[in-house]
Structures are given as structure tokens and as C-alpha cells.
Amino acid sequence: MNIELIEKPFDRDDLQQKPGSYGKLLTYVATPAYVRRMNEVFDYRWSCQVVKLDFHDDEVIAVVSVAADGVTKTQAGGKRLTRDKDGNLIPLGDDAKSAISTAFKKACQLFGIGLYLSEMDDEEKPSTGNDAPERATSKTSGGISDAQLGFIRKLRTELGWSADEVNALSRKLFKTDVPSPNKTQASGLIAALKKNAASADSPEEDEVPF
């Protein structure tokens, strides 16, 4: 198992975008990138199984197990069923595939792969009906959020880094300066800064690993 690759942010080329609510562009990592990372981390010695696939009136739920290195992680993913303009269900294959993909990626995150993509959802304040439109109109569509920018500044202060040093790390990871990264890239930068902070706190580490 290649531990160093588990929490490594995905490459910029792996990031994709799709339309979201309030006119936002949502950035995500597609399933093939997770498959490649699992292959790299576990040297192709892993397996995936769809444990359950349930169709309900408006949603399909998939339960997927991923086994690697003697450990099995199981997660569920859902997808709202797609209907045409008359309310008739469109063939369910794509919806089932989407639910399975979501469950698979969530299971991979339990191993630590891509976990940074969901970390900021826990660190930012919960969205309510009153603040959702405000959060949606951030500086750029799908761009770094104010909460992420503030968290990056907090980590920079804790590390004693200059803004130029943080920008250099951002350029190395994503070929862009702060605050240009989109939300996913910003989460990756935060994960990298956290790793540097953890290394700085350890007496056995003499230099940052970036």
C-alpha cells in the first residue's frame, strides 16, 4: 500500500465541472480518477461490490463495498430518478450508475482517498434558506469560498508562512495562485497546508514534504 498517495490531492486534469443550483458551477472528481488512485495506492489489489440497489418512487439507492488491504469499507449513494417533461421515468440505467458511482467514491473516501473534497463541508457553517443565495454568489462560479480563504489564512499564520509561500504551494499543486483555485482545488490546498502543519509539529520532521 502506498500511504503517501492516499491523501494526495487529485491532479488538476481530474477536476470536472457541472451546473449546480443558483447558477453555480460544481467541481467534482469523476469515478475513473478514483479507480486510478485505488490502483496506485493498493497496487491493483482491491475489489468493489454492489451490495444493494433499491429503486424507490423518486430515488435509487446503491450500497457499495470496497475491499483493500484486508479492510472493507461500505457506503451508500443516491440519485433522484430522472423524468421527462410529462413526468414519465427515463430509462433507469444512468441513474443507477450515478448512485453506484457516488457510493463507490464515498467508500474510497473512508480509506482517505479524496477525503479532502468533503472536509470543507464540515468546516463551513451549515447552509440555511437565508444564506444559500449569498453563498452561491461568491466571487467566481464554483470558486474558492470566503470560509476556505479564511481557513487558508489561518493555517498560513499557524505555519508562519508568507503569502508568497502559500501561492508557491498552490502553483505547484494546481498551477494557480490563491485566491484563484476553485472550491475543490482550495480544499486540496487546505489538506496540503494541514499536512505541513502536522509535519511542523512533529520533532522527527526537519523539513516540509512539499
MIRO-661234 format. One line per 5 residues: number of its first residue (from 0); their letters; for each residue y, z, x of C-alpha. Coordinates in steps of 0.5 Angstrom, whole numbers. Layout:
MIRO-661234
NUM	A	Y/Z/X | ...
END
This chain:
MIRO-661234
0	MNIEL	0/0/0 | 7/-2/3 | 11/4/1 | 18/1/4 | 17/-4/-2
5	IEKPF	16/0/-8 | 24/2/-9 | 27/-4/-5 | 32/-8/-10 | 30/-15/-12
10	DRDDL	33/-21/-9 | 39/-24/-12 | 35/-30/-14 | 30/-26/-18 | 36/-24/-23
15	QQKPG	37/-28/-29 | 42/-27/-35 | 41/-28/-42 | 46/-27/-48 | 47/-20/-51
20	SYGKL	51/-16/-56 | 58/-16/-56 | 58/-23/-52 | 56/-19/-46 | 51/-23/-41
25	LTYVA	45/-18/-40 | 42/-19/-33 | 34/-18/-32 | 29/-19/-28 | 23/-24/-30
30	TPAYV	16/-22/-30 | 14/-26/-24 | 18/-22/-20 | 15/-16/-22 | 8/-19/-20
35	RRMNE	10/-22/-14 | 13/-15/-12 | 6/-12/-14 | 2/-17/-10 | 7/-15/-4
40	VFDYR	6/-7/-5 | -1/-7/-6 | -4/-13/-2 | -6/-16/-9 | -11/-10/-10
45	WSCQV	-8/-9/-17 | -10/-10/-24 | -7/-11/-31 | -10/-10/-38 | -7/-11/-45
50	VKLDF	-10/-4/-48 | -7/-6/-55 | -3/-11/-59 | -1/-9/-66 | 3/-13/-71
55	HDDEV	8/-10/-76 | 12/-12/-81 | 18/-14/-77 | 16/-12/-70 | 10/-13/-65
60	IAVVS	8/-7/-60 | 4/-8/-54 | 1/-3/-50 | -1/-5/-43 | -4/-1/-37
65	VAADG	-3/-3/-30 | -8/0/-24 | -7/0/-17 | -9/5/-11 | -13/9/-16
70	VTKTQ	-8/10/-20 | -7/7/-27 | 0/7/-31 | 0/6/-38 | 7/4/-42
75	AGGKR	9/1/-49 | 13/-5/-50 | 16/-8/-57 | 19/-14/-59 | 22/-16/-66
80	LTRDK	19/-21/-70 | 23/-28/-70 | 24/-31/-77 | 27/-38/-78 | 33/-38/-83
85	DGNLI	29/-38/-89 | 26/-31/-87 | 19/-34/-85 | 16/-32/-79 | 16/-37/-73
90	PLGDD	9/-37/-69 | 8/-30/-66 | 5/-32/-59 | 12/-32/-56 | 14/-25/-59
95	AKSAI	7/-22/-57 | 8/-25/-50 | 15/-22/-50 | 12/-15/-52 | 7/-15/-47
100	STAFK	12/-17/-41 | 16/-11/-43 | 10/-6/-43 | 8/-9/-36 | 15/-8/-33
105	KACQL	15/-1/-36 | 8/0/-33 | 11/-2/-26 | 17/2/-26 | 12/8/-27
110	FGIGL	10/6/-20 | 17/6/-18 | 18/-2/-18 | 24/-4/-21 | 26/3/-23
115	YLSEM	33/3/-21 | 34/-2/-26 | 33/3/-31 | 36/9/-27 | 43/8/-29
120	DDEEK	42/8/-37 | 40/16/-36 | 46/17/-32 | 51/14/-36 | 54/17/-42
125	PSTGN	50/15/-49 | 53/9/-53 | 55/11/-60 | 58/7/-65 | 65/8/-63
130	DAPER	65/7/-56 | 60/1/-56 | 65/-4/-57 | 69/-1/-51 | 63/-1/-46
135	ATSKT	62/-8/-48 | 69/-11/-46 | 68/-9/-39 | 72/-13/-33 | 67/-18/-33
140	SGGIS	61/-20/-37 | 55/-17/-35 | 59/-14/-29 | 59/-7/-26 | 61/-2/-31
145	DAQLG	66/4/-30 | 61/9/-29 | 57/5/-24 | 63/4/-20 | 65/12/-20
150	FIRKL	58/13/-18 | 58/9/-12 | 65/12/-10 | 62/19/-11 | 56/17/-6
155	RTELG	60/14/-1 | 64/20/-1 | 58/24/0 | 56/20/6 | 62/20/9
160	WSADE	62/12/9 | 69/8/9 | 69/2/3 | 68/-3/8 | 61/0/10
165	VNALS	59/0/3 | 62/-7/2 | 58/-9/8 | 51/-6/5 | 53/-10/-2
170	RKLFK	54/-16/2 | 47/-15/6 | 43/-14/-1 | 47/-19/-6 | 52/-23/-2
175	TDVPS	58/-20/-6 | 63/-14/-5 | 64/-8/-9 | 66/-9/-15 | 63/-16/-16
180	PNKTQ	56/-14/-17 | 53/-15/-24 | 50/-9/-27 | 43/-10/-24 | 46/-11/-17
185	ASGLI	50/-5/-18 | 44/-1/-20 | 41/-3/-13 | 46/-2/-9 | 46/5/-12
190	AALKK	39/6/-11 | 40/4/-3 | 46/9/-3 | 42/14/-5 | 36/13/0
195	NAASA	42/13/5 | 44/20/3 | 37/22/3 | 36/20/10 | 42/23/12
200	DSPEE	40/30/9 | 33/30/13 | 33/33/20 | 28/28/22 | 32/22/21
205	DEVPF	37/20/26 | 40/13/23 | 40/10/16 | 35/5/15 | 40/-1/13
END
